[in-house]
Amino acid sequence: MNEPIPFWASEAFWKKTAIWVTSGSFVLLILLTFDSLAKISAGGSRVPAYSVINKDISYRFDKQLQRYQPVVLGDAPLFGKMLNEAEAEQLVTLGKKTTQAKNCMNCHTLLGNGAYYAPDLTKAWLDQAWGGAGHETAMVQFLLDPEKYARTYGSNRKMPNLGITEEEARGVVAFLKWMSAIDTNGFPHNFKAIGAEEE
Amino acid sequence: MAMQAYQQKAAGLAADLRSRYAVFMANSHLTGGQKLAVHYFTAAVVLFMAQLLFGLLAGLQFIWPGFLYEILDFNVNRMVHINAMVVWMLYGFIGSVYWFLEDESGVPVVGLKWGQLAFWVLTGAVAVVVLVYLLVQVGSGNDTSLWFINEGREYIEAPRWADIGIVAVMLVFFYNVAATFAQGKWSGIAGVLTLDLVALAGLYLAGMFYATNISVDQYWWWWVIHLWVEATWEVLVGCIMAWSLMKLLGVRRQIVQTWLYIEVALMFGSGILGLGHHYFWIGTPEYWFTIGGFFSALEPIPLVAMVVHSIYDSGVHNFKNSNHPALAWIIAHTFGNFLGAGVWGFMHTLPQINLYTHGTQWSASHGHLAFFGAYATINIAFFYLAVQQARGNCWMGGGLADGWRWKSALALLNLGVMGMTVALLIAGYEQSFIERAVEGSTWTAYFDAQNHPWFVQAMVWRVIFGLMTIAGGGLLFWDLLAIGKTETRKAAVINLA
């Protein structure tokens, strides 16, 4: 028991190691954060500008990357109206704030994060459940009276009426459309988007 | 007439509570800091019971979706379930630190009055937040809702006004810890704890602003959630555990402090960049696959070290200790932390599997065992240390009167949570395969998986084990009120090596 403690088992050695490892990791995280934030600003290559809601969006398998990627196609203005960047941002902001104020994330997942009682919303805009072109109207209708337009697929799980106004519903749809164009590195995998069956 | 009777009854009850509180405040077995700790522990236990109750309601809604529909919807129950958890764990940690602060520093808590005020302010704020969650539930899509109703971001839903209150209270707590050590004596545990609290309070600020860009939103949101739960909280319980191993088993300070530094190095070395495993699918660049995958795969290592350390020390001291329930819960902590946070986390941390498991019941399975194993257990251990001291440092060893109660509570809680974890894991497997891999994550795919008999059966088993957990929780509540009350023997004296 009285043998001297080797340096690698000593308190002082591990104290220094703890300090160096912690500060080193933290500095690296800060550097990576600067880089990541620059790459995910709206309008960059990974996160689209808000005005992407004026476009037709799809989600296709990229043979080279071996994963699904969002694809931005021709013009397809949301609710038939072209918006400039500021107007689009305003509408998406209203939608985002609505999703927070209505606590969507404690039933649904967004980008896969949230609760697991209801479907993921990452690509909700592109879900074949909504039918074909112009399906934004169906989405608004659903959000205004989810009980009446409920489709529970036999699960009996219905979205409650959250008192969403028509303006808020349009915002939510804009937000969902914008979110579906974010490059999420292939998540969700194997998702067949609206219109993909014809391609 | 009936009204008058109720009023009289309420007045009688309030008078009774006041007199009990006066008796407690006059308890000569507890120091000022320890009395403050007991305040936190009491609120923590109440919130723990609330967590169990709302978890049960949410669990039942998976089986009967019409249950409380448009009265207390799933999102409300689930929010209260996870918020009660976060808050009771924080209460437990703050209480534990106040519990050992004076012992470790050698002087009384410097700003005890501020600490007491902070407790009542925080508890009042928590009560208001919960009432608004339950009664108002949701608001319009504007800033007022985010400031006063709920922020709608999982785990940190508390409205902005409450965020500011939480930061103010944390600052009081931090001041008390730092100033008390500064006035008394510093130690390795004191140093790690103080720096960890700076990080813990500072990180909360990262969750206090709004962003329309959901990728940016979730980027900072994970700073709070991950860097709390998988880094600073782990180090905080490392400090708490280090002190309790010295007290309970008489382990030498040099040994626990060396282990604490090893754990800090491994925990922060893997946990800080392990944050990257939340950045696979939120729009962030691909390099997070490599960084997040690699470092988060290392995260279990410090947890293995903790198991080795605590079990080895217990063995070296022949499991001779002064508080059997507390040591049992600390051992539950080491295994629970290793299994729940370590193994269950590792199982789905690599992007190659996470592509299919992200956002499924797999995460719920991991979450249940990890939060319970890593944090609920160590807080419960401290509740037992506190009741022992409050009841005159009474005997808490073998042959304890009504010892069946703490043992049954321990068994029911651990088996209950483990059972829920396995049930949710089965649901997670099924969901990953059917919804994700086979059918491709559409809404139809989602519901196909939710309606599958394997999923439905798993949800039934989850509720069965949930009821077992609640039975354990109720028994624990009762036991904490009663244990040691009739005991006349003094606690076993542990030889400090």
Contacts between the chains, C-beta under 8 A, distances in Angstrom:
chain1	res1	chain2	res2	distance
A	9	B	258	7.0
A	10	B	258	7.1
A	11	B	188	6.9
A	11	B	254	6.0
A	11	B	257	5.5
A	11	B	258	4.6
A	11	B	261	6.5
A	14	B	258	5.6
A	14	B	261	3.6
A	14	B	262	5.1
A	14	B	265	6.4
A	15	B	188	7.1
A	15	B	261	4.9
A	17	B	261	7.1
A	17	B	262	8.0
A	17	B	265	4.7
A	18	B	192	7.9
A	18	B	261	4.6
A	18	B	262	7.7
A	18	B	264	4.1
A	18	B	265	4.2
A	18	B	268	7.3
A	21	B	265	4.6
A	21	B	268	6.2
A	21	B	269	4.2
A	22	B	264	6.7
A	22	B	265	7.3
A	22	B	268	4.1
A	22	B	269	7.3
A	22	B	272	7.3
A	25	B	268	5.9
A	25	B	269	5.9
A	25	B	272	3.9
A	25	B	273	5.5
A	26	B	268	7.8
A	26	B	272	5.9
A	28	B	272	7.9
A	28	B	273	6.4
A	29	B	272	5.5
A	29	B	273	6.2
A	29	B	275	6.8
A	32	B	276	8.0
A	32	B	287	7.8
A	32	B	291	7.2
A	33	B	219	7.7
A	35	B	285	7.4
A	36	B	219	6.6
A	36	B	279	7.2
A	36	B	284	5.1
A	36	B	285	6.0
A	36	B	288	7.6
A	37	B	216	6.7
A	37	B	219	6.9
A	39	B	284	7.3
A	39	B	285	5.2
A	40	B	213	7.1
A	40	B	215	4.3
A	40	B	216	6.1
A	40	B	219	6.8
A	40	B	283	5.1
A	40	B	284	5.9
A	40	B	285	7.9
A	41	B	213	7.2
A	41	B	216	7.5
A	42	B	212	7.8
A	42	B	213	5.0
A	46	B	215	7.5
A	46	B	283	5.4
A	46	B	284	7.6
A	46	B	285	6.9
A	47	B	213	6.3
A	47	B	215	5.1
A	47	B	283	5.1
A	50	B	212	7.9
A	89	B	212	6.8
A	92	B	212	6.0
A	93	B	212	4.5
A	94	B	141	5.5
A	95	B	141	7.3
A	96	B	212	4.9
A	96	B	214	6.8
A	96	B	217	8.0
A	97	B	141	4.3
A	97	B	142	6.0
A	97	B	143	7.2
A	97	B	145	7.5
A	97	B	146	6.8
A	97	B	210	7.5
A	98	B	140	7.7
A	98	B	141	3.0
A	99	B	141	7.8
A	99	B	152	6.6
A	100	B	141	7.8
A	100	B	145	7.6
A	100	B	146	6.0
A	100	B	150	7.9
A	100	B	151	6.1
A	100	B	152	3.1
A	100	B	153	6.7
A	100	B	210	7.9
A	101	B	138	6.1
A	101	B	139	4.6
A	101	B	140	6.1
A	101	B	141	5.1
A	101	B	142	7.1
A	101	B	145	3.7
A	101	B	146	6.5
A	101	B	149	6.7
A	101	B	150	7.4
A	101	B	152	6.0
A	102	B	138	4.8
A	102	B	139	8.0
A	102	B	141	7.4
A	102	B	152	7.0
A	103	B	75	4.7
A	103	B	76	7.4
A	103	B	79	6.4
A	103	B	137	7.4
A	103	B	138	5.6
A	103	B	150	5.9
A	103	B	152	5.0
A	103	B	157	7.2
A	104	B	75	7.5
A	104	B	152	6.9
A	105	B	75	8.0
A	105	B	152	5.9
A	105	B	153	6.7
A	105	B	154	5.1
A	106	B	74	7.2
A	106	B	75	3.6
A	106	B	76	7.5
A	106	B	78	4.7
A	106	B	79	4.8
A	106	B	152	8.0
A	106	B	154	6.6
A	106	B	157	7.7
A	107	B	73	7.7
A	107	B	74	5.4
A	107	B	75	4.7
A	107	B	78	7.4
A	109	B	359	4.2
A	110	B	214	6.4
A	110	B	218	8.0
A	111	B	214	6.5
A	111	B	215	7.5
A	111	B	218	6.0
A	111	B	281	6.0
A	111	B	282	4.7
A	111	B	283	7.1
A	112	B	281	5.3
A	112	B	282	7.8
A	112	B	358	4.4
A	112	B	359	3.5
A	113	B	154	6.7
A	113	B	218	6.2
A	113	B	221	8.0
A	113	B	278	7.9
A	113	B	282	7.4
A	113	B	359	6.7
A	114	B	154	5.6
A	114	B	359	7.4
A	115	B	74	7.5
A	115	B	75	7.1
A	115	B	78	5.3
A	115	B	154	7.1
A	116	B	359	6.9
A	116	B	360	6.5
A	116	B	361	5.6
A	116	B	363	7.5
A	116	B	364	6.0
A	116	B	431	8.0
A	117	B	58	7.9
A	117	B	61	7.3
A	117	B	62	7.1
A	117	B	74	4.7
A	117	B	75	7.7
A	117	B	78	7.2
A	119	B	443	4.6
A	119	B	446	4.2
A	119	B	447	7.5
A	120	B	359	5.6
A	120	B	441	6.6
A	120	B	446	7.1
A	123	B	441	7.5
A	124	B	443	7.7
A	127	B	442	5.5
A	127	B	443	5.1
A	128	B	442	6.1
A	128	B	444	7.5
A	129	B	442	7.0
A	129	B	443	4.6
A	129	B	444	6.5
A	152	B	65	7.7
A	152	B	447	7.5
A	153	B	443	7.4
A	153	B	444	6.6
A	153	B	447	3.4
A	153	B	448	7.5
A	153	B	450	8.0
A	153	B	451	6.9
A	154	B	447	7.0
A	154	B	451	5.5
A	155	B	65	6.8
A	155	B	447	5.3
A	155	B	450	5.4
A	155	B	451	5.5
A	156	B	65	4.6
A	156	B	66	6.6
A	157	B	65	4.3
A	157	B	450	7.6
A	158	B	65	6.8
A	158	B	69	6.9
A	160	B	69	6.5
A	160	B	70	4.8
A	160	B	73	4.7
A	161	B	70	6.7
A	162	B	138	5.5
A	163	B	138	7.1
A	164	B	141	8.0
A	165	B	140	7.4
A	168	B	140	7.1
A	168	B	141	4.6
A	171	B	141	6.4
A	179	B	214	6.0
A	182	B	214	7.5
A	182	B	215	6.2
A	182	B	283	4.5
A	183	B	283	6.3
A	184	B	281	4.8
A	184	B	282	6.9
A	184	B	283	6.0
A	185	B	280	6.2
A	185	B	281	5.8
A	185	B	286	6.1
A	185	B	289	7.4
A	186	B	355	6.7
A	187	B	280	7.2
A	187	B	281	3.7
A	187	B	355	6.0
A	187	B	358	6.5
A	188	B	436	6.9
A	188	B	440	7.1
A	188	B	441	3.5
A	189	B	355	5.4
A	189	B	356	7.0
A	189	B	436	6.8
A	189	B	437	7.7
A	189	B	440	7.1
A	189	B	441	7.0
A	190	B	436	7.5
A	190	B	437	7.2
A	190	B	439	7.8
A	190	B	440	3.5
A	190	B	441	6.7
A	191	B	440	5.0
A	191	B	441	4.8
A	191	B	442	6.2
A	192	B	440	5.7
A	192	B	442	6.5
